[in-house]
Each structure stands twice: as structure tokens, then as C-alpha cells.
Amino acid sequence: MSAPQPSVSSLRLSNRTGRALTLVVEPWATEYPFPHSATVDVVERSGSAEEAIEVELEADRVTVYARTAGTMSVFQNGVELLP
């Protein structure tokens, strides 16, 4: 019996607010600058696809909540961003 394949999910976010925001990845509280007119891809690798990725929009930030036991990376123009 083979091991289950990890789930990979991606989410594309665009900042069309007219101002810079902060992108926060939880549960690690990792923050990334999210400039006006920028588009980022959030890619999660997880052992399970059963839980949804949750996104919360606030006045000055966008928070993305990783699923249980997942790892999450943020890319802009194909380049991985470092916190």
C-alpha cells in the first residue's frame, strides 16, 4: 500500500485596494508586504485536502490561515518571498 499523496493548493490574491496592505500567514504570524496592485500566489502543501484554506480581509491586512500540519509559501512574479 502506498503512502497518501500530499495535497497542494494554491490561492491567487490581488491587492486592488489603492493602498499597501500586509499579508499575514497563520498560524506562524509570518508577515509579508502586499503593495497596491500586487498579485501574490499562496501555495500550501498539506497532508490533507479536507480542510479549506481560510482568508480574512481586514482594513490593513489580509490573513491566510493554513490547514492543519501544512506548509505555506508566498510567491510574487514567480519568486518566493521571504518574511
N, C-alpha and C positions, 0 to 999 in steps of 0.2 A: 504494500500500500504506500503510495507516495504522499509526501507532505503537502498540505494545502498551499496553494499559490497565494502570495501576499496580494492584497488589493492595492491598486494605485488609482488615486482620484486626483483630478485637477480642477481648479476653480480660477477663472479669469476675472479680475476686478479692475475696473476703470474708475479713476477719480475725475469726475466731471462737476465737482462742487464749486470750482472757481477759487479754491484755496488749498493750501497744503494740509494734509492730514497725517496721522500716524497710523501705521498698520501694526497691530499687536497680534502675536501668535501665542495662544494659550494651550496648555497650562504652564508654559515656560516664561510667560511675560516678556517675550522677546519683541523688541520694538524696531520698526523699520520706517524711515521717512517715506511718505507717499505723496509726492509732489502733484500739484494740479496738472491735469491732462496726462498723467502717467497711467500705464496699464501694467499690472503685475500678474504673474501666474503663481498660484499657490499649489504645490504638489505634495500630496500626502501618501506615504507608504504605510500600510497598516495590515495587521493580521486578519482584519475583519472588515467586510463592507456592510455589515448590518446596521451600523450607526451612521447617521447623517453628519456631514460637516456643518457646523452652525456658524452663522455670520451675524454679527451685531453691529449696527451703524449708530454712532453717537455723533454729537456735534463736531468733535475734533479728532475722532478716531474711528477706525474700522477694526473690529476684533474678530479673529477667526479662531474657533475652538477645534482643536484636533480631536479625533476619535481616540478611544482608549488604546494605549500602547502603540500609537502611531508616531511616525517621524514626519516632520513637515519642512519643506524648503520653499523659499520665495525667490522668484526669478523676475528680472526686468530686462527686456530685449534679449532673452536667452541666456543672460548671465545671472548666476546665483548671487543673491545679495547676502552680505554678512551683516549681522546686527551691529 
